[in-house]
């Protein structure tokens, strides 16, 4: 198999922990010049592209500004910093559980995305950590949904990232989650849920369909209370999108605070951090592929609805 060449290092420094955008001109791409290509490819306002060129903000591999009339050349790479979207700060701490020369493991709060995507760029765990820890080469080994709290693993050395990503890909990481949902006495004994889950591009929710199971979750009731709430341990054997949320909903005990299951609710306005999804990535355990050490990390967070349902429901 032919190995892909690693991308060249960016000639521009990070901004607030965010890398510059890299655009490689493909063979047969639109436009006769670099400027025309960027306008057409990015579907951007030509005035914004022109402003970047005028400010010398679009550079080549040598870090020098690229003139807008540079002829289109397949394989040419240019870098620039995109305009940052307006973001409401996520007012919750990002706790470092472990840090060494290979790994940084954090206890992520609800509402904070793992890596830059869409309208979440600076307000992400990766950007924050790069800036706060002074580790510009930090990368994420896996992702956790923005609405889910708990443990996320980052790699300090980019050349080691693949080894840790392979652990997750090959399901050699033991993961345990905790959830607060309605109490159902029928779920007392642990059970394993198996189904086929698909999520189509452009849709908010995933769904169960007929066919060979591709999603497996072990569900165990840990405790229940007189107010009708249960605390559950969820152990995924696979990693389908929204798997835990879909399986809990299928058991008719949807996770508290879920804006998608069983029904899609209106998006919360920016800055509304009330009633977070009651799902927590509680534990990660694996054999370190670099050092050979046995690793086990545990979140110190307590789900709000279990600690005080009244406060959680009131959005305090």
Rosetta silent file (secondary structure, phi, psi, omega in degrees, C-alpha in Angstrom):
SEQUENCE: XXXXXXXXXXXXXXXXXXXXXXXXXXXXXXXXXXXXXXXXXXXXXXXXXXXXXXXXXXXXXXXXXXXXXXXXXXXXXXXXXXXXXXXXXXXXXXXXXXXXXXXXXXXXXXXXXXXXXXXXXXXXXXXXXXXXXXXXXXXXXXXXXXXXXXXXXXXXXXXXXXXXXXXXXXXXXXXXXXXXXXXXXXXXXXXXXXXXXXXXXXXXXXXXXXXXXXXXXXXXXXXXXXXXXXXXXXXXXXXXXXXXXXXXXXXXXXXXXXXXXXXXXXXXXXXXXXXXXXXXXXXXXXXXXXXXXXXXXXXXXXXXXXXXXXXXXXXX
SCORE:     score description
SCORE:     0.000 S_00000001
   1 L     0.000  135.894 -178.699    0.000    0.000    0.000 S_00000001
   2 L   -79.799  125.348 -178.590    1.280    3.406   -0.930 S_00000001
   3 L   -80.831  140.441  177.017    1.766    5.642    2.097 S_00000001
   4 L   -76.699  139.162  177.650    0.432    9.159    2.040 S_00000001
   5 L   -72.077  138.319  178.124    3.018   11.835    2.484 S_00000001
   6 L   -65.788  147.594  178.923    2.581   13.833    5.684 S_00000001
   7 L   -64.666  141.919  178.626    1.365   17.379    5.212 S_00000001
   8 L   -64.888  153.270  179.776    4.157   19.975    5.350 S_00000001
   9 L   -63.601  142.705 -179.198    4.353   22.030    8.551 S_00000001
  10 L   -67.332  137.516  179.742    2.255   25.204    8.412 S_00000001
  11 L   -82.199   -5.212  177.958    4.330   28.337    7.747 S_00000001
  12 L  -109.176  144.086  177.364    1.955   30.440    9.870 S_00000001
  13 L   -73.151  161.992  175.612    1.731   30.245   13.665 S_00000001
  14 L   -68.767  157.692  172.479   -1.431   29.200   15.430 S_00000001
  15 E  -121.994  117.785 -179.240   -3.922   31.780   16.649 S_00000001
  16 L    52.993   38.458  178.502   -5.520   31.049   20.009 S_00000001
  17 L    79.416    8.855 -177.123   -4.566   27.394   19.570 S_00000001
  18 E  -110.057  128.980  179.728   -6.128   27.160   16.082 S_00000001
  19 L   -70.674  154.132  171.547   -4.093   26.060   13.044 S_00000001
  20 L   -69.763  158.701  176.685   -4.169   28.021    9.797 S_00000001
  21 E   -78.193  136.747  175.956   -6.221   26.630    6.929 S_00000001
  22 E  -113.311  127.750  177.693   -4.235   24.716    4.297 S_00000001
  23 E  -121.260  122.456  176.921   -5.536   24.569    0.719 S_00000001
  24 E  -103.897  127.743 -178.010   -3.871   22.328   -1.858 S_00000001
  25 L   -77.468  117.870 -177.715   -4.658   23.099   -5.477 S_00000001
  26 L   -83.330  165.950  174.893   -5.822   19.885   -7.181 S_00000001
  27 L   -67.197  133.130  177.331   -5.330   18.877  -10.776 S_00000001
  28 L    76.051   16.837  179.713   -8.072   20.304  -12.947 S_00000001
  29 L   -71.379  163.808 -178.429   -9.387   22.677  -10.298 S_00000001
  30 L   -75.263  152.516  174.832  -11.387   25.787  -11.249 S_00000001
  31 L    99.086  147.299  178.080   -9.764   29.144  -11.884 S_00000001
  32 L   -95.899  -18.729  179.526   -6.759   30.404  -13.795 S_00000001
  33 E  -128.835  168.516  178.460   -5.103   32.043  -10.770 S_00000001
  34 H   -61.004  -41.458 -179.859   -4.789   31.287   -7.068 S_00000001
  35 H   -61.653  -48.744 -178.734   -7.250   34.077   -6.273 S_00000001
  36 H   -60.344  -39.777 -179.188   -9.881   32.831   -8.722 S_00000001
  37 H   -64.061  -45.853 -178.375   -9.535   29.306   -7.392 S_00000001
  38 H   -63.790  -40.520  179.211   -9.975   30.326   -3.760 S_00000001
  39 H   -62.707  -44.354 -177.787  -13.036   32.440   -4.545 S_00000001
  40 H   -73.972  -42.582 -175.050  -14.665   29.607   -6.490 S_00000001
  41 H   -72.101  -40.199 -176.606  -13.605   26.734   -4.259 S_00000001
  42 H   -89.342   -4.493 -176.802  -14.410   28.369   -0.934 S_00000001
  43 L    48.970   43.729 -174.833  -17.573   30.063   -2.197 S_00000001
  44 L   -98.624  162.479  173.201  -16.287   33.091   -0.350 S_00000001
  45 L   -65.940  120.323 -179.020  -16.975   36.787   -0.672 S_00000001
  46 H   -53.258  -32.674 -179.456  -14.354   38.009   -3.179 S_00000001
  47 H   -64.408  -35.949  178.612  -13.815   41.095   -1.011 S_00000001
  48 H   -68.497  -41.681  177.547  -12.751   38.895    1.917 S_00000001
  49 H   -64.112  -42.811  179.397  -10.297   36.967   -0.232 S_00000001
  50 H   -63.298  -37.485  179.212   -8.921   40.212   -1.659 S_00000001
  51 H   -64.072  -38.689  177.274   -8.496   41.620    1.843 S_00000001
  52 H   -63.965  -44.309  177.792   -6.438   38.578    2.823 S_00000001
  53 H   -61.807  -44.763 -178.381   -4.216   38.977   -0.236 S_00000001
  54 H   -61.188  -37.168 -179.323   -3.787   42.706    0.404 S_00000001
  55 L   -82.289   -1.104 -177.830   -2.752   42.052    4.008 S_00000001
  56 L    72.340   23.507 -175.294   -0.278   39.365    2.929 S_00000001
  57 L   -85.645   -6.085  176.162   -2.323   36.814    4.829 S_00000001
  58 L  -108.512  115.785 -171.968   -2.224   34.100    2.153 S_00000001
  59 E  -124.727  162.316  175.982    1.232   32.518    2.107 S_00000001
  60 L   -95.266 -170.928 -176.517    3.099   29.692    0.484 S_00000001
  61 L   -62.850  -23.346  179.871    5.242   26.963    2.053 S_00000001
  62 L   -87.747    0.208  178.740    8.092   29.436    2.538 S_00000001
  63 L    85.198   -0.975 -179.124    5.891   31.765    4.551 S_00000001
  64 L   -88.392  145.577  179.147    5.992   34.505    1.933 S_00000001
  65 E   -58.682  140.080  178.176    2.795   36.183    0.722 S_00000001
  66 L   -96.349  123.432  177.448    1.360   34.718   -2.483 S_00000001
  67 L   -64.012  145.738 -177.366    0.316   37.351   -5.066 S_00000001
  68 L   -63.673  -27.003 -178.027   -3.332   37.018   -6.132 S_00000001
  69 L   -90.934   14.226  176.889   -2.416   36.728   -9.810 S_00000001
  70 L   -59.568  126.790 -178.290   -0.145   33.719   -9.218 S_00000001
  71 E   -60.161  144.686  178.051   -0.954   31.233  -12.002 S_00000001
  72 L   -62.301  129.843  179.545   -2.864   28.129  -10.976 S_00000001
  73 L  -137.749  113.451  179.145   -0.446   25.231  -10.437 S_00000001
  74 L   -54.567  135.227  179.831   -1.686   21.772   -9.371 S_00000001
  75 L    95.231  -16.244  178.203   -0.062   20.693   -6.119 S_00000001
  76 L   -66.261  137.401  178.124    0.602   24.232   -4.908 S_00000001
  77 E  -115.720  138.511  174.221   -0.321   24.727   -1.233 S_00000001
  78 E  -129.572  152.519 -179.512   -1.335   27.981    0.401 S_00000001
  79 E  -125.931  150.565  174.334   -2.115   28.754    4.018 S_00000001
  80 E  -164.222  160.838  174.678   -4.198   31.448    5.690 S_00000001
  81 L   -95.721  123.671  177.973   -6.147   32.097    8.859 S_00000001
  82 L   -75.312  158.890  176.719   -9.890   32.109    8.312 S_00000001
  83 L   -67.672  127.050 -176.716  -12.064   34.686    9.987 S_00000001
  84 L   -74.355  136.176  175.874  -13.056   33.333   13.372 S_00000001
  85 L   -70.934  154.931  174.756  -16.783   32.987   14.070 S_00000001
  86 L   -70.201  127.219 -176.840  -18.224   34.811   17.057 S_00000001
  87 L  -127.702  137.151  173.221  -18.318   32.327   19.905 S_00000001
  88 L   -81.891  124.604  179.943  -19.866   32.478   23.345 S_00000001
  89 L   -57.951  138.435  174.882  -17.285   31.313   25.913 S_00000001
  90 L   -86.097  110.431 -168.271  -18.104   28.000   27.580 S_00000001
  91 L   -84.650   42.376 -179.035  -17.840   29.008   31.257 S_00000001
  92 L  -129.609  144.883 -176.306  -16.749   25.659   32.671 S_00000001
  93 L   -71.223  149.750  174.560  -13.243   24.433   33.546 S_00000001
  94 L  -106.115  105.221 -171.807  -11.357   21.917   31.446 S_00000001
  95 E   -89.135  128.325  175.962   -9.674   19.688   34.026 S_00000001
  96 E   -84.879  117.787 -179.744   -6.381   17.977   33.250 S_00000001
  97 E   -87.474  -34.653 -176.837   -6.513   14.460   34.696 S_00000001
  98 E  -155.224  141.306  175.237   -3.096   13.331   33.452 S_00000001
  99 E  -147.631  129.015  172.045   -0.180   14.852   31.569 S_00000001
 100 L  -145.469 -164.948 -175.723    3.165   13.387   30.540 S_00000001
 101 L   -73.030  -11.130 -179.077    5.477   13.503   27.531 S_00000001
 102 L  -110.729  -39.595 -168.955    3.090   11.360   25.477 S_00000001
 103 E  -129.195  151.080  163.661   -0.466   12.062   26.645 S_00000001
 104 E  -129.374  122.331  177.804   -2.792   14.684   28.005 S_00000001
 105 E  -114.244  127.804 -177.062   -6.067   13.333   29.375 S_00000001
 106 E  -122.771  157.241  175.980   -8.757   15.853   30.281 S_00000001
 107 E  -104.054   94.528 -171.848  -12.143   15.807   31.955 S_00000001
 108 E   -76.173  138.308  175.714  -14.180   17.789   29.431 S_00000001
 109 L   -79.971  164.396  170.915  -17.242   19.774   30.537 S_00000001
 110 L   -59.475  152.803  173.092  -20.606   19.654   28.812 S_00000001
 111 L    78.100   -4.221  179.515  -21.083   22.057   25.863 S_00000001
 112 L  -102.668  119.978  177.971  -17.386   22.178   24.901 S_00000001
 113 E   -67.085  155.274  179.262  -16.529   20.630   21.515 S_00000001
 114 L   -75.903  -49.738 -177.060  -13.437   18.414   21.329 S_00000001
 115 L  -131.904  159.353  179.806  -11.916   19.853   18.141 S_00000001
 116 L   -58.366  132.048  177.631  -12.659   22.841   15.863 S_00000001
 117 E  -166.091  133.424  177.744  -15.647   22.261   13.633 S_00000001
 118 L    59.663 -126.479 -177.939  -18.326   24.515   12.185 S_00000001
 119 L   -85.843    2.057  178.937  -19.089   27.400   14.503 S_00000001
 120 E  -110.234  106.965 -176.240  -16.972   25.995   17.344 S_00000001
 121 L  -123.458  -69.987  178.564  -13.328   26.897   16.825 S_00000001
 122 L   -73.687  -33.446  178.879  -11.645   28.645   19.743 S_00000001
 123 L   -85.348   64.886  177.491  -14.201   27.310   22.204 S_00000001
 124 E  -136.645  156.237  179.645  -12.950   23.735   21.861 S_00000001
 125 H   -61.349  -41.981 -177.613  -10.941   21.506   24.143 S_00000001
 126 H   -63.024  -49.117 -179.265   -8.091   21.256   21.630 S_00000001
 127 H   -63.394  -42.518  179.190   -7.696   25.006   21.100 S_00000001
 128 H   -60.954  -47.811 -176.633   -7.947   25.721   24.808 S_00000001
 129 H   -65.203  -43.078  177.715   -5.376   23.099   25.740 S_00000001
 130 H   -55.789  -42.794 -177.776   -2.882   24.158   23.093 S_00000001
 131 H   -74.240  -47.006 -174.300   -3.090   27.713   24.394 S_00000001
 132 H   -73.429  -35.372 -177.974   -3.252   27.000   28.137 S_00000001
 133 H   -94.592   -7.390 -177.987   -0.601   24.262   28.231 S_00000001
 134 L    66.653   39.314 -179.147    1.697   25.783   25.612 S_00000001
 135 L  -122.055   80.526 -175.171    1.522   22.637   23.457 S_00000001
 136 L   -66.196  -18.347 -178.800    0.908   23.811   19.871 S_00000001
 137 L   -95.509    5.368 -179.697    1.410   20.301   18.425 S_00000001
 138 L   -60.808  138.962  178.181   -1.228   18.676   20.625 S_00000001
 139 E  -136.423  156.794 -179.697   -3.750   16.559   18.705 S_00000001
 140 E   -88.057  134.100  177.340   -6.887   14.616   19.635 S_00000001
 141 L   -85.911  -20.929  177.376   -6.728   10.809   19.578 S_00000001
 142 L  -159.612 -179.456 -177.711  -10.542   10.537   19.564 S_00000001
 143 L  -128.950  153.728  173.627  -13.611   12.733   19.984 S_00000001
 144 L  -126.354  137.482  179.853  -16.404   13.184   22.453 S_00000001
 145 L   -52.587  148.116 -179.437  -19.705   14.833   21.510 S_00000001
 146 L   -57.738  -37.177 -176.066  -19.963   18.490   22.455 S_00000001
 147 L   -82.526  -12.071 -179.023  -22.923   17.808   24.743 S_00000001
 148 L   -94.208  136.141  176.756  -21.242   14.870   26.506 S_00000001
 149 E   -96.299  165.304  172.745  -18.880   15.459   29.421 S_00000001
 150 E   125.291 -159.812 -167.045  -15.944   13.318   30.486 S_00000001
 151 E   -79.039  132.508  175.002  -12.605   11.908   29.484 S_00000001
 152 E  -134.736  139.129 -176.683  -10.829   12.769   26.240 S_00000001
 153 E  -107.205  130.928  177.270   -7.313   11.702   25.270 S_00000001
 154 E  -121.663  149.815  179.247   -4.865   13.953   23.406 S_00000001
 155 E  -106.461  138.206 -177.522   -1.402   13.131   22.099 S_00000001
 156 L   -78.648  -38.179 -176.880    1.579   15.409   22.688 S_00000001
 157 L  -106.423  119.045 -178.621    3.667   14.163   19.768 S_00000001
 158 H   -55.088  -33.231 -178.222    2.006   14.117   16.336 S_00000001
 159 H   -69.624  -15.024  178.659    4.120   11.143   15.272 S_00000001
 160 H   -98.699   -6.604 -175.406    2.544    9.052   18.067 S_00000001
 161 H   -58.585  -42.591 -177.374   -1.040   10.009   17.322 S_00000001
 162 H   -58.796  -37.670 -178.940   -1.613    7.108   14.930 S_00000001
 163 H   -64.012  -40.395  179.952   -0.694    4.525   17.558 S_00000001
 164 H   -76.185  -36.807  176.504   -3.284    5.862   19.983 S_00000001
 165 H   -61.493  -36.366  179.856   -5.932    6.358   17.289 S_00000001
 166 H   -62.813  -34.083  176.455   -5.460    2.710   16.315 S_00000001
 167 H   -56.944  -47.286 -179.403   -6.384    1.682   19.859 S_00000001
 168 H   -69.348  -40.816 -179.794   -9.780    3.325   19.478 S_00000001
 169 H   -61.761  -39.966 -177.083  -10.251    2.088   15.914 S_00000001
 170 L   -90.529    8.575  176.021   -9.504   -1.499   16.911 S_00000001
 171 L    59.523   40.640  177.820  -11.699   -1.275   20.047 S_00000001
 172 L  -103.316   16.884  173.575   -8.796   -1.924   22.385 S_00000001
 173 L  -112.029  124.110  175.737   -9.865    0.846   24.739 S_00000001
 174 E   -82.241  120.658 -177.982  -12.252   -0.075   27.537 S_00000001
 175 E  -120.059  134.635  174.029  -14.759    2.756   27.823 S_00000001
 176 E  -126.645  137.229  177.720  -17.442    3.207   30.443 S_00000001
 177 E  -118.315  161.428  175.248  -20.099    5.890   30.466 S_00000001
 178 E  -127.940  142.360 -179.168  -22.602    6.975   33.071 S_00000001
 179 E  -141.334  150.754  171.971  -26.081    8.324   32.366 S_00000001
 180 E  -111.717  127.446 -176.214  -29.092    9.594   34.280 S_00000001
 181 E  -152.302  171.543  177.197  -32.427    8.551   32.810 S_00000001
 182 E   -56.742  146.392  178.812  -35.897    7.457   33.986 S_00000001
 183 L   -82.469  130.007  175.407  -35.894    4.410   36.229 S_00000001
 184 L  -126.982  114.027 -178.890  -37.341    1.242   34.746 S_00000001
 185 H   -56.588  -27.013 -179.036  -37.499   -1.786   37.088 S_00000001
 186 H   -67.706  -16.156 -179.229  -37.325   -4.059   34.051 S_00000001
 187 H   -95.899   17.254  179.527  -33.764   -2.846   33.448 S_00000001
 188 L   -57.994  -58.411  177.901  -32.528   -4.109   36.814 S_00000001
 189 L   -69.461  141.230  176.405  -30.443   -7.013   35.470 S_00000001
 190 L   -57.612  144.634  178.228  -27.626   -5.925   33.109 S_00000001
 191 E  -140.080  157.279  177.396  -28.498   -6.416   29.466 S_00000001
 192 E  -111.818  125.330 -179.546  -26.731   -6.108   26.137 S_00000001
 193 E  -100.782  129.247  177.781  -28.443   -4.154   23.371 S_00000001
 194 E  -127.466  131.265  176.766  -27.586   -5.027   19.770 S_00000001
 195 E  -161.344  173.220  175.399  -28.965   -3.254   16.720 S_00000001
 196 E  -103.912  121.113 -177.989  -28.059   -1.703   13.408 S_00000001
 197 E  -114.151  133.185  175.615  -27.700    2.085   13.608 S_00000001
 198 E  -129.551  146.466  174.421  -27.355    4.376   10.614 S_00000001
 199 L  -133.307  116.871 -177.364  -26.970    8.124   10.437 S_00000001
 200 L   -84.994  144.689  178.813  -27.421    9.799    7.084 S_00000001
 201 L   -58.454  133.305  178.361  -25.430   12.862    6.134 S_00000001
 202 L    91.788   -6.879  177.590  -27.385   16.029    6.769 S_00000001
 203 L  -103.306  147.556 -177.959  -29.712   14.525    9.373 S_00000001
 204 L   -77.850  -33.694 -173.255  -29.511   15.376   13.060 S_00000001
 205 L  -111.699  154.396  171.340  -30.486   11.986   14.407 S_00000001
 206 L   -96.697  164.315 -179.098  -29.394    8.410   13.909 S_00000001
 207 E  -145.182  156.470  175.874  -31.909    5.580   13.689 S_00000001
 208 E   -89.236  137.934 -179.427  -32.153    1.846   14.128 S_00000001
 209 E  -133.659  167.008  175.744  -32.884   -0.185   10.994 S_00000001
 210 L   -68.485  148.992  176.796  -33.247   -3.822   10.060 S_00000001
 211 L   134.696  179.388 -179.425  -30.053   -5.687    9.309 S_00000001
 212 L   -59.705  128.167 -179.140  -26.864   -7.077   10.799 S_00000001
 213 L   -59.870  136.518  174.633  -26.133   -5.354   14.138 S_00000001
 214 L  -124.903    5.522 -178.405  -23.293   -2.854   14.044 S_00000001
 215 E  -136.484  127.587 -177.500  -23.877   -1.337   17.497 S_00000001
 216 E  -132.690  128.835  179.327  -23.516   -3.101   20.844 S_00000001
 217 E  -137.897  132.203  173.152  -24.032   -1.571   24.296 S_00000001
 218 E   -94.353  127.243 -177.202  -24.098   -3.161   27.739 S_00000001
 219 E  -116.813  127.046 -178.992  -26.589   -1.363   30.013 S_00000001
 220 E  -133.924  127.738  175.741  -26.499   -1.764   33.782 S_00000001
 221 E   -78.753  121.005 -179.053  -28.670   -0.037   36.373 S_00000001
 222 E   -91.151  -38.627 -177.561  -26.408    1.187   39.178 S_00000001
 223 E  -163.499  161.162  174.361  -28.949    2.868   41.436 S_00000001
 224 E  -145.807  162.153 -175.367  -32.418    4.375   41.471 S_00000001
 225 L  -128.561  167.357 -178.250  -34.303    6.875   43.566 S_00000001
 226 L   -68.031  -19.432 -179.989  -37.840    7.516   44.730 S_00000001
 227 L   -81.191    4.673  175.008  -38.157   10.456   42.342 S_00000001
 228 L    91.608   10.356  179.381  -38.140    8.046   39.404 S_00000001
 229 E  -101.476  148.443  175.197  -34.570    8.550   38.232 S_00000001
 230 E  -124.399  151.022  174.866  -32.003    5.860   37.555 S_00000001
 231 E  -112.249  125.488 -171.839  -28.225    5.985   37.236 S_00000001
 232 E  -119.748  144.123  169.068  -26.897    3.677   34.543 S_00000001
 233 E   -98.790  129.629 -179.576  -23.519    2.326   33.504 S_00000001
 234 E  -119.598  124.657  179.980  -23.147    2.092   29.733 S_00000001
 235 E  -120.636  103.162 -179.131  -20.327    0.071   28.184 S_00000001
 236 E   -77.913  135.269  173.825  -20.150    0.400   24.382 S_00000001
 237 L   -96.337   -9.700  178.259  -18.705   -2.473   22.419 S_00000001
 238 L  -138.832  179.483 -174.573  -18.807   -0.404   19.220 S_00000001
 239 L  -133.699   49.019  178.037  -18.669    3.270   18.370 S_00000001
 240 L   -71.980  151.636  178.575  -21.584    4.258   16.157 S_00000001
 241 L   -57.843  128.276  178.066  -22.692    7.899   16.117 S_00000001
 242 L    62.211   20.172 -173.119  -25.115    8.624   19.004 S_00000001
 243 H   -54.513  -49.502 -176.304  -25.052    4.922   19.873 S_00000001
 244 H   -65.169  -39.764 -179.504  -25.618    5.267   23.625 S_00000001
 245 H   -67.444  -40.863  179.200  -28.360    7.842   23.181 S_00000001
 246 H   -65.971  -43.904 -177.880  -30.135    5.748   20.537 S_00000001
 247 H   -68.545  -38.909  177.356  -29.964    2.563   22.605 S_00000001
 248 H   -66.352  -37.768  177.275  -31.226    4.222   25.792 S_00000001
 249 H   -65.867  -38.131  179.093  -34.081    5.764   23.826 S_00000001
 250 H   -64.923  -28.530  176.923  -34.886    2.364   22.309 S_00000001
 251 L   -82.533    2.410  179.663  -35.166    0.986   25.873 S_00000001
 252 L    66.767   30.137  172.198  -37.690    3.779   26.564 S_00000001
 253 L  -133.433   67.914 -178.415  -35.430    5.479   29.075 S_00000001
 254 L   -60.522  145.124 -178.273  -34.016    8.415   27.077 S_00000001
 255 E   -66.152  136.080 -179.565  -31.113   10.220   28.720 S_00000001
 256 L   -60.030  139.582  177.315  -32.128   13.385   30.545 S_00000001
 257 L    81.469    7.576 -178.393  -31.380   16.597   28.682 S_00000001
 258 L   -78.207  118.259 -178.830  -31.140   14.941   25.262 S_00000001
 259 L   -82.627   -0.896 -177.474  -32.226   17.487   22.610 S_00000001
 260 L  -116.805  -29.954 -175.270  -32.514   14.821   19.877 S_00000001
 261 L  -127.878  129.420    7.768  -34.009   11.684   21.416 S_00000001
 262 L   -82.754  -14.296 -179.188  -36.866   10.879   21.614 S_00000001
 263 L  -130.479  144.817  176.251  -37.784   14.166   19.893 S_00000001
 264 L   -76.481  124.628  178.935  -35.727   16.872   18.220 S_00000001
 265 L  -103.696  166.129  179.855  -36.158   20.107   20.131 S_00000001
 266 L   -63.059  141.504  179.575  -35.433   23.655   19.019 S_00000001
 267 L   -57.907  138.709  177.710  -31.730   24.576   19.206 S_00000001
 268 L   -70.559  142.350  178.204  -30.794   26.276   22.460 S_00000001
 269 L   -65.056  155.625  179.043  -29.768   29.916   22.040 S_00000001
 270 L   -56.722  134.467  179.247  -26.081   30.772   22.276 S_00000001
 271 L    88.998   -0.618  177.785  -24.993   30.998   25.873 S_00000001
 272 L   -91.287  102.696 -177.581  -27.765   28.736   27.190 S_00000001
 273 L  -109.032   25.677 -179.764  -25.906   26.182   29.269 S_00000001
 274 L   -81.812  153.422  173.257  -28.896   24.941   31.240 S_00000001
 275 L    46.616   63.090  179.109  -29.892   21.298   31.660 S_00000001
 276 L   -64.962  153.381  175.312  -26.878   19.605   30.026 S_00000001
 277 L   -54.126  128.560 -175.450  -27.190   16.130   28.568 S_00000001
 278 L   -88.251   63.979  178.832  -26.778   13.700   31.457 S_00000001
 279 E  -134.416  131.056 -173.673  -24.133   11.558   29.822 S_00000001
 280 E  -135.012  128.033  172.369  -20.579   11.253   31.114 S_00000001
 281 E   -78.670   97.046 -168.866  -17.530    9.414   29.750 S_00000001
 282 E   -79.478  -39.271 -170.780  -16.553    7.999   33.128 S_00000001
 283 E  -145.423  142.750  171.527  -13.577    5.729   32.421 S_00000001
 284 E  -128.862  132.678  177.930  -10.863    4.960   29.858 S_00000001
 285 E  -143.368  137.957 -177.947   -8.511    1.965   30.207 S_00000001
 286 E  -168.696  165.518  171.020   -5.959    0.544   27.771 S_00000001
 287 E   -90.833  122.683 -175.739   -2.439   -0.741   27.312 S_00000001
 288 L   -63.647  122.196 -177.355   -0.293    2.169   26.194 S_00000001
 289 L   -72.503  -14.330 -179.049    0.959    1.378   22.655 S_00000001
 290 L   -97.616  -46.566 -175.958    4.075    3.543   23.138 S_00000001
 291 L   -99.844  -18.625 -176.965    5.209    2.775   26.693 S_00000001
 292 L    82.439   -1.318 -178.293    3.495   -0.572   27.314 S_00000001
 293 L   -74.938  150.329  173.972    2.070    0.724   30.607 S_00000001
 294 E   -83.197  122.644 -175.891   -1.424   -0.157   31.765 S_00000001
 295 E  -111.147  138.920  174.233   -3.457    3.044   31.776 S_00000001
 296 E  -147.789  122.841 -178.806   -6.714    3.716   33.605 S_00000001
 297 E  -125.137  143.154 -177.482   -8.314    7.141   33.955 S_00000001
 298 E  -130.779  134.689  177.613  -11.507    8.092   35.776 S_00000001
 299 L   -71.608  143.912  176.438  -13.615   11.241   35.537 S_00000001
 300 L   -98.307    6.655 -176.800  -14.192   13.161   38.753 S_00000001
 301 L   -81.066  153.804  174.545  -17.433   14.730   37.561 S_00000001
 302 L  -119.978  130.169 -179.990  -20.874   14.101   39.015 S_00000001
 303 L   -66.786  130.665 -172.006  -23.899   14.353   36.756 S_00000001
 304 H   -59.822  -39.773 -177.107  -25.993   17.313   37.845 S_00000001
 305 H   -68.248  -24.688  177.844  -29.412   15.654   37.659 S_00000001
 306 H   -83.420  -38.028  179.620  -28.240   12.907   40.010 S_00000001
 307 H   -67.777  -42.986  178.920  -26.568   15.271   42.462 S_00000001
 308 L  -159.831   96.161 -177.633  -29.606   17.593   42.583 S_00000001
 309 H   -60.041  -38.459 -178.101  -32.401   17.113   40.086 S_00000001
 310 H   -60.303  -45.980  179.293  -34.129   20.328   41.219 S_00000001
 311 H   -66.036  -40.787  179.290  -31.071   22.456   40.493 S_00000001
 312 H   -63.417  -46.662 -177.556  -30.445   20.723   37.164 S_00000001
 313 H   -64.736  -31.321  179.845  -34.083   21.128   36.085 S_00000001
 314 L   -83.463   -5.196  179.080  -34.042   24.788   37.081 S_00000001
 315 L    74.148   30.905 -179.294  -30.889   25.322   35.044 S_00000001
 316 L   -96.452    0.000    0.000  -28.787   26.421   38.001 S_00000001
